[in-house]
Structures are given as structure tokens and as C-alpha cells.
């Protein structure tokens, strides 16, 4: 038995358990690249411009851009207010009537937009005679155009007659 105990201690000495601890620290000192869109500051509320900025970034390259867009409705409102303050009320309404929504609301109210210096019934007649001058986007424009087409006589060949007369006059000069 002593023999086994000695053999046991000998084997324990040969089989030696080793514990290794590996510690490592990875230091990453690179922040991801960023593309910052430019801020377009509108410091005055009395201008009719809107700033828009955008940016795109990937691992290699970034792109940032910004533009300023004119707000046309804001400009029309400012011009209209200025004209009204100078006492030019018809001109102020005329500027607003360039917008199809205003044109439609004036027509709905039974007060047609001023046209070529005329107001009231004369302006209504102008819009009936010239539907192509109605602002694009108006809900009434197709109706006015269709009415104008119906009013044009179908048997009128004046354009063809004028063309024929012009062709004959050219032949006479040759």
C-alpha cells in the first residue's frame, strides 16, 4: 500500500495542472466619420425663404449639402400687403388671384378676380373669354375651357379660308 501512495504522489507530481490567465484590452481610438448637414439659419422672420439641409455618410466618404428655397406664396402675401397699405386694393387682390385657391374662392364667392383693369361683371366676361389665363390648378379651369369650346361655332372655317387666301396670294407673287 505504501507503494501505491508513493506512486500516487509521483503521478501527482508529473500531472501538474496549470492555469493561464490571458487578459487583453482592445483600444479603438477611431470615431466613425460623420457628415453634418449645414444649418441654414433664418434669423429674420420677414424673409420668404426656407432652408433645407441633408447629409449622407458611409465608411469612406460623406456628403453634405444645403439649399435655400423661395416661398412664392409668402412673397405674394407680402406684395399684396404692401400694395394694400399703399391703397391699391385691386392690385393687392390681383396678386393673390394668381394662386388657384384664391381664384377658386373668389369665384365661389361670386366676386371674380380682377382682370386687365376690369372688375365685377367685366372681369367675369374676361375670364369666360380667356379661360387659358385662369391659374393652372383651378377647379374651374376645365369647366371654362369646355364652355369656350362649346361656344365656338363648329361650321366656322375661317382659319382654313385665311390659309387658302394666303396660299393664293403667294402663288400670285410667283
C-alpha positions in Angstrom: 0.0 0.0 0.0 2.9 2.3 0.7 3.9 1.5 -2.9 0.6 2.9 -4.1 0.8 6.0 -2.1 4.3 6.8 -3.4 3.1 6.0 -7.0 0.2 8.4 -6.4 2.5 11.2 -5.3 4.8 10.6 -8.2 1.9 10.8 -10.6 0.6 13.9 -9.0 3.9 15.5 -9.4 4.0 14.6 -13.1 0.5 15.7 -13.9 0.7 19.2 -12.9 -2.3 21.5 -13.5 -1.5 24.8 -15.0 -3.8 27.8 -15.0 -3.0 30.5 -17.5 -5.0 33.8 -17.5 -4.8 35.8 -20.6 -6.1 39.3 -20.4 -6.2 41.7 -23.4 -7.5 45.1 -23.9 -8.5 46.3 -27.4 -8.2 50.0 -27.7 -10.2 51.5 -30.6 -9.5 55.2 -30.9 -11.2 56.0 -34.1 -14.7 57.6 -34.1 -16.9 56.8 -37.0 -16.9 59.6 -39.7 -19.9 61.8 -39.8 -21.2 64.2 -42.4 -23.0 67.1 -40.8 -25.6 68.9 -42.9 -25.1 72.7 -42.8 -27.6 74.6 -40.7 -29.2 77.4 -42.6 -30.2 80.0 -40.1 -33.2 82.1 -40.8 -32.5 85.0 -38.4 -35.2 87.3 -39.8 -38.8 86.2 -39.9 -39.5 88.8 -42.6 -37.9 86.8 -45.5 -39.7 84.3 -47.6 -37.1 81.6 -47.8 -36.8 78.1 -46.3 -33.5 76.4 -45.7 -33.1 72.7 -46.3 -30.0 70.6 -45.5 -29.2 67.0 -45.9 -26.2 64.7 -45.4 -25.2 61.1 -46.3 -22.3 59.2 -44.8 -20.7 55.7 -45.3 -17.4 54.3 -44.0 -15.3 56.0 -46.6 -16.9 59.3 -47.8 -19.6 61.7 -46.6 -21.6 64.3 -48.5 -23.4 67.3 -47.0 -25.4 70.0 -48.8 -27.9 72.7 -48.1 -30.0 75.0 -50.3 -32.5 77.9 -49.8 -35.9 77.6 -51.4 -38.1 80.6 -52.2 -41.6 80.5 -50.7 -43.7 82.0 -53.5 -46.9 82.2 -51.6 -45.2 84.1 -48.8 -43.8 86.6 -51.4 -47.3 87.0 -52.9 -48.7 87.7 -49.4 -46.0 90.3 -48.7 -46.5 92.0 -52.0 -50.3 92.0 -51.5 -50.0 93.6 -48.1 -47.6 96.2 -49.3 -50.0 97.2 -52.2 -53.0 97.2 -49.9 -51.1 99.5 -47.4 -50.5 101.9 -50.3 -54.2 102.0 -51.1 -54.0 99.8 -54.2 -56.7 97.3 -53.2 -57.5 95.9 -56.6 -53.8 95.3 -57.3 -53.4 93.6 -54.0 -56.3 91.2 -54.8 -54.9 90.6 -58.3 -51.6 89.4 -56.9 -53.4 86.9 -54.6 -55.6 85.8 -57.5 -52.5 84.3 -59.2 -52.9 81.4 -56.7 -55.5 78.9 -58.0 -57.0 78.5 -54.5 -57.7 82.2 -54.2 -59.1 82.3 -57.7 -61.5 79.5 -56.9 -62.6 81.1 -53.6 -63.2 84.4 -55.3 -65.3 82.6 -58.0 -67.2 80.7 -55.3 -68.0 84.0 -53.5 -69.4 85.5 -56.7 -66.7 88.1 -56.9 -64.4 87.3 -59.8 -60.8 88.2 -59.7 -59.8 91.5 -61.3 -58.5 91.1 -64.9 -56.8 93.7 -67.1 -58.1 96.6 -65.2 -61.7 95.4 -65.1 -63.6 94.2 -62.0 -67.1 92.7 -61.4 -69.1 91.7 -64.5 -66.4 92.9 -66.9 -63.8 90.7 -65.2 -66.2 87.7 -65.2 -66.6 88.2 -69.0 -62.9 88.4 -69.5 -62.4 85.1 -67.6 -65.1 83.5 -69.8 -63.5 84.8 -73.0 -59.9 83.9 -71.9 -60.0 80.6 -69.9 -56.4 79.9 -70.7 -55.5 82.9 -68.4 -57.1 81.2 -65.3 -54.3 79.9 -63.0 -53.3 76.3 -63.5 -54.7 74.1 -60.8 -58.1 75.9 -60.5 -61.0 73.5 -60.2 -63.0 75.8 -62.6 -60.5 76.0 -65.4 -61.6 72.8 -67.2 -65.2 74.0 -67.0 -64.4 77.4 -68.5 -62.3 75.8 -71.3 -65.1 73.3 -72.1 -67.6 76.1 -72.2 -65.4 78.1 -74.6 -65.1 75.1 -76.9 -68.9 74.7 -77.0 -69.3 78.4 -77.8 -67.1 78.2 -80.9 -69.2 77.5 -83.9 -68.5 74.1 -85.5 -69.1 75.3 -89.1 -66.6 78.2 -88.9 -63.9 77.5 -91.4 -62.3 81.0 -91.2 -58.9 79.5 -90.4 -59.0 77.3 -93.4 -60.3 80.2 -95.6 -57.5 82.5 -94.4 -54.9 79.8 -95.1 -56.3 79.4 -98.6 -56.3 83.1 -99.3 -52.7 83.4 -98.1 -51.6 80.5 -100.3 -53.3 82.0 -103.4 -51.7 85.4 -102.7 -48.2 83.7 -102.5 -48.9 81.9 -105.8 -49.8 85.3 -107.5 -46.4 86.7 -106.5 -44.6 83.8 -108.0 
